[in-house]
């Protein structure tokens, strides 16, 4: 069976600049461990992007989950995206899927 890595970008700050409670990231990690058996929290990253002539700077954590690539997993991640958008009070949470080969 093909495996995939899902990377979930979680903001360290709210849109108003205040810090997100770390418990939100821990809660998300616990849910991923309970569902898939493991998760990796990667080092903080910074993103810079432009929208309508305004430059934004984001501080994020990226959670990585290596799983069997099934339709059930895709469905779970789509639902999780909606949950995380509410949990982190964001317009969008970025989740990507990458095919991987474990040696």
C-alpha positions as semicolon CSV with decimal commas, in nm:
position;residue;x (nm);y (nm);z (nm)
1;X;0,000;0,000;0,000
2;X;0,121;0,350;-0,085
3;X;0,215;0,579;0,204
4;X;0,177;0,956;0,223
5;X;0,302;1,233;0,448
6;X;0,047;1,491;0,546
7;X;0,189;1,824;0,660
8;X;-0,038;2,047;0,865
9;X;0,068;2,410;0,909
10;X;-0,058;2,551;1,240
11;X;-0,026;2,920;1,330
12;X;0,155;3,017;1,649
13;X;-0,033;3,348;1,656
14;X;-0,391;3,456;1,604
15;X;-0,478;3,703;1,329
16;X;-0,459;3,989;1,581
17;X;-0,100;3,891;1,669
18;X;-0,166;3,739;2,012
19;X;-0,015;3,400;2,087
20;X;-0,220;3,086;2,028
21;X;-0,246;2,870;2,341
22;X;0,009;2,586;2,305
23;X;-0,264;2,353;2,431
24;X;-0,432;2,381;2,089
25;X;-0,126;2,231;1,918
26;X;-0,094;1,962;2,188
27;X;-0,464;1,875;2,153
28;X;-0,422;1,841;1,776
29;X;-0,113;1,623;1,821
30;X;-0,299;1,398;2,067
31;X;-0,584;1,355;1,817
32;X;-0,340;1,259;1,540
33;X;-0,160;1,010;1,766
34;X;-0,493;0,855;1,868
35;X;-0,599;0,824;1,503
36;X;-0,274;0,732;1,326
37;X;-0,035;0,620;1,601
38;X;0,217;0,903;1,569
39;X;0,293;1,262;1,470
40;X;0,606;1,475;1,438
41;X;0,610;1,841;1,540
42;X;0,866;2,016;1,327
43;X;1,054;2,328;1,433
44;X;0,885;2,665;1,412
45;X;0,884;2,814;1,064
46;X;0,823;3,162;0,931
47;X;0,615;3,239;0,627
48;X;0,596;3,564;0,437
49;X;0,325;3,629;0,182
50;X;0,152;3,916;0,003
51;X;-0,215;3,981;-0,050
52;X;-0,353;4,299;-0,207
53;X;-0,027;4,494;-0,159
54;X;0,002;4,398;0,208
55;X;0,288;4,177;0,330
56;X;0,206;3,930;0,605
57;X;0,447;3,739;0,830
58;X;0,338;3,417;0,996
59;X;0,504;3,201;1,259
60;X;0,394;2,839;1,235
61;X;0,453;2,486;1,351
62;X;0,425;2,204;1,101
63;X;0,287;1,868;1,210
64;X;0,385;1,571;0,993
65;X;0,196;1,243;0,984
66;X;0,310;0,942;0,775
67;X;0,017;0,713;0,701
68;X;-0,130;0,462;0,457
69;X;-0,269;0,674;0,172
70;X;-0,636;0,577;0,163
71;X;-0,962;0,754;0,083
72;X;-1,048;0,733;0,454
73;X;-0,730;0,924;0,537
74;X;-0,810;1,192;0,279
75;X;-1,163;1,225;0,420
76;X;-1,029;1,250;0,775
77;X;-0,786;1,527;0,676
78;X;-1,059;1,726;0,500
79;X;-1,273;1,716;0,814
80;X;-0,970;1,793;1,033
81;X;-0,897;2,101;0,820
82;X;-1,243;2,241;0,900
83;X;-1,203;2,160;1,271
84;X;-0,862;2,327;1,284
85;X;-0,986;2,640;1,106
86;X;-1,237;2,684;1,388
87;X;-0,999;2,578;1,666
88;X;-0,725;2,820;1,557
89;X;-0,971;3,091;1,443
90;X;-0,827;3,097;1,088
91;X;-0,982;3,154;0,747
92;X;-0,774;2,864;0,616
93;X;-0,540;2,595;0,750
94;X;-0,288;2,461;0,500
95;X;-0,266;2,081;0,476
96;X;-0,058;1,914;0,206
97;X;-0,021;1,551;0,100
98;X;0,304;1,405;-0,033
99;X;0,359;1,049;-0,158
100;X;0,649;0,887;0,027
101;X;0,850;0,568;0,000
102;X;0,977;0,429;0,328
103;X;1,303;0,238;0,283
